């Protein structure tokens, strides 16, 4: 299987905790693709899982890696949209 990966710096001023993790996981779930997120050498987790995303412990400025099956329809666009969301201050009001 060929995968698409993107390394992204977390832009949320609060990191991926509670509200930003929820917003990110909801966006990933809406895409309907099996997308994983990983911080460093840690275990990859389902990007659509709020608890999985929180468990990464990703702080502002940390790098995370998003990946999915390159052959899935819309895979590149999905990864790009999630990467842009992660790079933004997702929970800024």
Long-range contacts (C-beta under 8 A, 24 or more apart in sequence): 1-69, 1-70, 1-71, 2-69, 2-70, 2-71, 3-67, 3-68, 3-69, 3-70, 4-67, 4-68, 4-69, 4-70, 4-75, 4-76, 4-79, 5-65, 5-66, 5-67, 5-79, 6-65, 6-66, 6-67, 6-79, 6-80, 6-82, 6-83, 7-63, 7-64, 7-65, 8-63, 8-64, 8-65, 8-66, 8-83, 8-86, 8-87, 9-61, 9-62, 9-63, 9-86, 9-87, 10-58, 10-59, 10-60, 10-61, 10-62, 10-63, 10-64, 10-86, 10-87, 11-60, 11-86, 11-87, 11-88, 11-89, 11-90, 12-60, 12-86, 12-88, 12-89, 12-90, 12-91, 13-60, 13-89, 13-91, 13-92, 14-60, 14-91, 15-57, 15-58, 15-59, 15-60, 15-62, 16-53, 16-54, 16-56, 16-57, 16-58, 16-64, 17-54, 18-54, 19-91, 20-90, 20-91, 21-50, 21-53, 21-54, 22-50, 23-85, 23-90, 23-91, 24-53, 24-82, 24-85, 24-86, 24-90, 25-49, 25-50, 25-52, 25-53, 27-81, 27-82, 27-85, 28-82, 31-74, 31-78, 31-81, 31-82, 33-68, 33-69, 33-72, 33-74, 33-75, 33-78, 34-68, 34-69, 34-72, 35-66, 35-67, 35-68, 35-78, 35-79, 35-82, 36-66, 36-67, 36-68, 37-64, 37-65, 37-66, 38-64, 38-65, 38-67, 39-63, 39-64, 39-65, 47-82
